[in-house]
Amino acid sequence: MQLPVQSQSTIYAEPWEAAAGPADLAEVARAADRTGFAYIAVCDHVAIPRRLAGAMSTVWYDPVATLSFLAAVTERVRLLSHVAVVGLRHPLITAKQYATLDHLSGGRLILGVGAGHVPEEFAALGADFAGRGRILDECLDALRAALGPEEFPAFTGDRFAFRDLGQRPRPAQERVPIWVGGSSPAALRRAAERGDGWLPQGDPRPVLPGRIARLRALREAAGIAEPLVVGAIAEPLHLGTPSWDVGRRTLTGAPGAVAESLREYAALGVDRLQVRFRSRSRTELIDQMETFSVEVAPFLRTDS
């Protein structure tokens, strides 16, 4: 699941999050760790232009700082950047930050990446918005080298080049998994050819089979035999019969009925399902997570 509090776009933030802070964030992360969630995720924006602040808000915690903080209060759950806009930064800076995070967390990092979508953010940082897709491709190749096992990685591209520059600590993982976010044709191609996983941006169920088939065809054409982790973001959830308006798209009802609905994702070819719970408080959110863990999640596993 993506965590509350750390990003507060009006698209998904609940009213209670506006007054919440680090203690709330840590308690939800501990609950995810305790109840068996696969990963917790944090977003990435450096600065939001005034024209978008009303819809997006300006509350966007830094992903590396936040995931490092949460690594210290959790033990098992993996730590996902969903997604890091790596084209805003030199890949050696990104590698230094995320290699350190992986080292400190004992190898729990999943590096989720995306192209970004806010022109003013790129302009303020001196980054190329128009060429962000091409730059992201190069960043991914550079990060493969910089996050690998070599203390002195080497890479030469059109925009970035480095060699004979050592970075320690190295990541704890032999290969840091890189998941590519986005549902555009370019994002699908990037995930298939350069990623270990794919994170669509809230694609509805009917479009997933076609996109997953395209991913697999592109990966096969690229000659890559390693499996690709296919993700999806489920509809908002509220287990039980809500006494308040949770929105018409929210899946509600008995846990068994919700599990039956969510099982369709596996049939569509999804490996990892990201969930979000409608809630009016931190307590209600954690209650939903605990109920999901006991009464829904066991019926979603395909390895049991």
Backbone torsions as a table, in degrees:
resi	resn	phi	psi	omega
1	MET	NA	149.1	169.8
2	GLN	-83.1	139.1	-173.0
3	LEU	-78.9	150.6	171.7
4	PRO	-74.9	179.5	171.1
5	VAL	72.1	-47.6	-171.6
6	GLN	-70.0	-21.2	170.2
7	SER	-143.1	139.5	-169.1
8	GLN	-132.7	47.4	171.1
9	SER	-59.4	143.7	179.4
10	THR	-67.9	-12.6	178.3
11	ILE	-64.1	-35.0	-172.8
12	TYR	-136.7	-14.7	-176.4
13	ALA	-69.6	142.1	176.0
14	GLU	-89.8	152.1	-178.0
15	PRO	-54.9	-36.6	-176.5
16	TRP	-64.7	-21.2	-176.3
17	GLU	-68.0	-25.6	-176.2
18	ALA	-59.6	-33.2	-179.3
19	ALA	-100.4	4.5	-177.8
20	ALA	-86.0	168.6	-178.1
21	GLY	-153.0	-158.7	-175.0
22	PRO	-56.8	-37.6	-179.1
23	ALA	-64.2	-40.0	177.9
24	ASP	-66.3	-43.8	178.7
25	LEU	-59.6	-44.5	-179.9
26	ALA	-64.9	-39.8	-179.9
27	GLU	-66.1	-38.6	177.7
28	VAL	-67.7	-39.8	177.2
29	ALA	-62.8	-42.4	177.2
30	ARG	-61.9	-39.6	178.6
31	ALA	-63.7	-41.4	177.4
32	ALA	-62.9	-40.7	178.7
33	ASP	-64.0	-43.9	-176.1
34	ARG	-71.3	-34.3	-171.2
35	THR	-98.2	5.6	169.6
36	GLY	95.4	12.9	176.2
37	PHE	-64.4	146.2	-175.5
38	ALA	-73.3	-41.1	-179.4
39	TYR	-150.3	159.2	167.1
40	ILE	-117.2	144.0	-171.5
41	ALA	-127.0	149.2	-178.7
42	VAL	-134.3	140.2	-177.0
43	CYS	-85.6	179.3	-178.2
44	ASP	-143.9	113.8	163.2
45	HIS	-143.9	138.5	179.6
46	VAL	-84.3	-43.7	-178.6
47	ALA	-157.9	141.3	-176.5
48	ILE	-108.2	126.8	179.1
49	PRO	-67.0	152.5	-176.9
50	ARG	-55.5	-35.8	-177.0
51	ARG	-65.4	-22.4	-179.1
52	LEU	-106.1	-6.7	-172.4
53	ALA	-63.2	-31.9	-180.0
54	GLY	-63.7	-38.9	-179.3
55	ALA	-87.9	-42.2	-174.5
56	MET	-90.1	-19.9	-168.5
57	SER	64.0	174.5	175.5
58	THR	-109.0	11.1	179.4
59	VAL	-88.7	99.6	176.4
60	TRP	-141.9	100.8	-179.7
61	TYR	-66.1	147.8	175.7
62	ASP	-66.0	130.3	-173.7
63	PRO	-67.3	-39.4	-177.6
64	VAL	-69.7	-45.5	178.2
65	ALA	-61.8	-42.2	-176.2
66	THR	-70.1	-45.7	-179.9
67	LEU	-67.1	-31.2	175.5
68	SER	-66.9	-43.3	175.7
69	PHE	-58.5	-43.8	-177.5
70	LEU	-74.9	-28.6	175.7
71	ALA	-60.0	-33.8	-177.6
72	ALA	-75.1	-17.2	-178.6
73	VAL	-110.8	6.7	177.5
74	THR	-129.4	168.4	-177.2
75	GLU	-125.9	-32.7	-169.0
76	ARG	-119.2	-40.8	-170.2
77	VAL	-63.1	142.7	179.9
78	ARG	-80.0	160.3	-170.1
79	LEU	-119.3	112.5	-173.0
80	LEU	-114.3	132.2	167.2
81	SER	-88.6	116.2	-175.4
82	HIS	-130.1	86.6	-7.3
83	VAL	-123.6	155.4	174.6
84	ALA	-80.3	129.2	176.9
85	VAL	-87.5	81.4	-169.4
86	VAL	-69.8	-19.3	177.7
87	GLY	-68.8	-10.4	177.2
88	LEU	-79.6	-11.2	-172.1
89	ARG	-135.3	154.2	173.3
90	HIS	-63.9	138.2	-177.4
91	PRO	-59.9	-26.6	176.9
92	LEU	-69.2	-33.5	175.2
93	ILE	-67.2	-47.0	177.7
94	THR	-58.6	-44.4	-179.1
95	ALA	-63.4	-42.4	179.4
96	LYS	-60.6	-45.7	-177.7
97	GLN	-64.9	-50.7	-173.2
98	TYR	-78.9	-28.6	173.0
99	ALA	-64.5	-40.7	177.8
100	THR	-64.7	-42.6	177.3
101	LEU	-60.2	-44.2	179.6
102	ASP	-64.7	-40.9	178.4
103	HIS	-62.5	-47.7	-177.2
104	LEU	-67.8	-30.6	-176.8
105	SER	-90.6	0.0	-179.4
106	GLY	75.5	29.8	174.9
107	GLY	86.2	40.4	-177.0
108	ARG	-108.4	4.9	-176.1
109	LEU	-75.2	138.0	159.9
110	ILE	-120.8	120.7	-178.4
111	LEU	-91.2	101.6	174.5
112	GLY	-90.9	133.9	-174.5
113	VAL	-129.1	155.4	176.8
114	GLY	-153.6	169.0	-173.7
115	ALA	-81.2	-25.1	-175.5
116	GLY	89.2	162.9	-174.6
117	HIS	-147.0	5.9	-175.8
118	VAL	-110.9	105.5	-175.6
119	PRO	-58.7	-41.7	-177.0
120	GLU	-62.9	-33.1	178.9
121	GLU	-63.8	-45.3	177.9
122	PHE	-63.3	-44.9	-177.6
123	ALA	-61.1	-43.4	-177.8
124	ALA	-63.5	-30.6	-177.5
125	LEU	-96.8	4.2	179.4
126	GLY	72.9	24.1	-179.3
127	ALA	-100.7	157.2	-174.1
128	ASP	-91.1	103.8	-179.7
129	PHE	-71.3	-44.9	-177.3
130	ALA	-61.5	-34.2	-178.5
131	GLY	-100.1	19.8	-171.5
132	ARG	-63.2	-31.9	178.5
133	GLY	-66.3	-47.1	178.6
134	ARG	-62.9	-40.1	179.6
135	ILE	-67.4	-38.1	177.7
136	LEU	-61.9	-42.4	177.0
137	ASP	-56.1	-47.0	-179.3
138	GLU	-67.0	-38.9	177.5
139	CYS	-60.0	-40.4	179.8
140	LEU	-63.1	-42.5	177.5
141	ASP	-64.2	-40.7	179.0
142	ALA	-66.0	-39.5	-179.4
143	LEU	-68.8	-32.8	174.7
144	ARG	-56.7	-41.8	178.3
145	ALA	-72.7	-47.8	-173.3
146	ALA	-70.0	-24.0	178.4
147	LEU	-100.3	7.8	178.4
148	GLY	-79.8	-167.3	-173.9
149	PRO	-79.1	-14.6	-173.2
150	GLU	-76.6	133.4	176.3
151	GLU	-67.9	-32.5	179.0
152	PHE	-118.4	77.2	-177.2
153	PRO	-69.9	157.2	179.2
154	ALA	-130.4	138.5	177.5
155	PHE	-155.1	141.4	174.4
156	THR	-135.1	120.6	177.7
157	GLY	-132.9	-171.1	180.0
158	ASP	-71.6	-32.0	-175.4
159	ARG	-112.8	-34.2	-176.7
160	PHE	-121.1	145.4	175.5
161	ALA	-153.9	140.4	175.9
162	PHE	-157.6	148.2	172.1
163	ARG	-164.4	160.5	179.0
164	ASP	56.5	30.8	175.6
165	LEU	-124.6	112.5	-174.5
166	GLY	-86.5	143.1	176.0
167	GLN	-133.8	117.3	169.7
168	ARG	-133.0	150.6	8.1
169	PRO	-75.5	153.8	173.4
170	ARG	-80.7	160.6	174.8
171	PRO	-59.8	149.7	176.9
172	ALA	-69.8	-31.9	179.7
173	GLN	-81.1	143.0	175.9
174	GLU	-63.9	-37.3	176.5
175	ARG	-136.9	112.8	176.5
176	VAL	-71.7	122.2	178.9
177	PRO	-67.5	134.6	178.1
178	ILE	-115.4	119.9	177.3
179	TRP	-108.7	133.8	-178.0
180	VAL	-99.7	128.3	179.4
181	GLY	-96.4	151.6	176.2
182	GLY	120.7	156.8	-176.0
183	SER	-123.0	5.6	177.9
184	SER	-72.0	163.0	175.0
185	PRO	-55.0	-38.5	179.2
186	ALA	-66.0	-39.6	179.0
187	ALA	-66.4	-39.7	177.2
188	LEU	-62.1	-45.5	178.2
189	ARG	-61.6	-42.2	-179.3
190	ARG	-64.4	-43.0	179.2
191	ALA	-63.9	-43.4	-177.5
192	ALA	-66.2	-40.5	-172.1
193	GLU	-91.8	-24.5	-172.8
194	ARG	-128.1	-8.2	-171.9
195	GLY	-103.8	165.3	169.5
196	ASP	-101.3	-11.9	-179.7
197	GLY	-158.3	165.6	179.8
198	TRP	-130.5	134.2	179.1
199	LEU	-122.8	97.8	176.3
200	PRO	-68.1	159.7	-177.8
201	GLN	-98.1	69.8	174.7
202	GLY	72.8	29.6	178.8
203	ASP	-60.9	135.0	175.7
204	PRO	-67.4	157.7	-175.3
205	ARG	-53.5	-43.7	-174.5
206	PRO	-61.0	-25.4	-177.8
207	VAL	-89.6	-13.4	-175.3
208	LEU	-63.0	-44.5	-177.8
209	PRO	-57.2	-41.5	179.6
210	GLY	-65.2	-40.6	-179.2
211	ARG	-72.1	-37.3	177.5
212	ILE	-66.4	-40.3	176.9
213	ALA	-62.8	-40.4	177.8
214	ARG	-63.8	-43.2	176.8
215	LEU	-55.5	-48.6	-176.7
216	ARG	-66.6	-37.0	178.2
217	ALA	-66.0	-42.7	178.7
218	LEU	-64.6	-39.1	-178.9
219	ARG	-68.5	-40.5	177.9
220	GLU	-64.5	-41.5	179.2
221	ALA	-63.4	-30.1	178.2
222	ALA	-80.4	-5.7	178.5
223	GLY	74.3	28.3	-178.5
224	ILE	-99.9	117.2	-175.8
225	ALA	-87.9	-23.9	-176.7
226	GLU	-64.4	140.0	-179.6
227	PRO	-66.5	151.9	177.2
228	LEU	-107.4	128.2	176.6
229	VAL	-76.6	121.6	-178.8
230	VAL	-101.1	120.9	178.7
231	GLY	-103.0	171.5	172.6
232	ALA	-160.6	155.6	176.6
233	ILE	-109.1	117.6	-177.8
234	ALA	-72.8	165.6	171.0
235	GLU	-60.6	154.6	174.7
236	PRO	-55.7	147.5	-176.3
237	LEU	-121.1	148.0	165.9
238	HIS	-148.4	108.8	-175.6
239	LEU	-77.0	134.9	-176.6
240	GLY	96.6	-168.9	179.5
241	THR	-101.2	107.7	-175.1
242	PRO	-70.4	146.8	176.5
243	SER	-97.9	9.5	-178.3
244	TRP	-141.6	167.5	-175.8
245	ASP	-77.0	108.5	-179.0
246	VAL	-99.5	3.4	177.8
247	GLY	95.6	147.1	-173.5
248	ARG	-71.5	-23.3	-179.2
249	ARG	-83.6	-10.6	-174.5
250	THR	-73.2	133.5	173.4
251	LEU	-79.8	122.2	-180.0
252	THR	-129.5	172.2	175.9
253	GLY	121.0	-171.2	179.6
254	ALA	-61.5	145.0	-178.9
255	PRO	-53.9	-37.4	179.4
256	GLY	-62.2	-39.6	178.8
257	ALA	-68.8	-39.1	177.4
258	VAL	-64.7	-42.0	177.9
259	ALA	-61.0	-41.7	179.6
260	GLU	-61.3	-40.6	178.3
261	SER	-67.1	-43.9	-176.7
262	LEU	-70.0	-24.0	178.3
263	ARG	-61.6	-21.4	178.6
264	GLU	-60.0	-31.1	-178.9
265	TYR	-60.3	-41.5	177.8
266	ALA	-62.6	-39.6	178.7
267	ALA	-64.4	-27.1	178.7
268	LEU	-80.2	-10.8	179.7
269	GLY	107.7	13.7	-178.7
270	VAL	-86.3	136.0	178.9
271	ASP	-99.2	-36.4	-177.6
272	ARG	-129.1	127.3	-176.8
273	LEU	-111.8	120.0	176.7
274	GLN	-90.8	130.2	-176.0
275	VAL	-119.0	156.6	176.0
276	ARG	-141.6	135.8	-176.5
277	PHE	-108.9	132.2	170.7
278	ARG	-70.6	137.4	-175.8
279	SER	-157.3	158.1	178.0
280	ARG	-110.7	-0.7	179.8
281	SER	-165.5	166.1	174.9
282	ARG	-60.4	-39.9	-179.2
283	THR	-62.2	-44.8	179.8
284	GLU	-65.3	-39.3	177.8
285	LEU	-60.7	-47.5	-178.8
286	ILE	-66.1	-37.4	175.0
287	ASP	-59.3	-42.7	177.9
288	GLN	-63.2	-42.6	179.2
289	MET	-62.4	-42.9	-178.7
290	GLU	-66.8	-41.7	177.6
291	THR	-63.8	-42.7	178.4
292	PHE	-59.4	-44.5	-177.6
293	SER	-60.9	-39.7	-174.9
294	VAL	-87.1	-38.9	-168.0
295	GLU	-110.0	-9.8	-179.9
296	VAL	-120.5	-53.4	-173.6
297	ALA	-54.1	-41.3	179.9
298	PRO	-58.7	-24.3	-177.9
299	PHE	-93.0	3.3	177.8
300	LEU	-104.3	-16.5	-176.3
301	ARG	-69.8	135.1	179.8
302	THR	-98.3	-2.8	-178.4
303	ASP	-102.9	10.0	-177.4
304	SER	-105.5	NA	NA
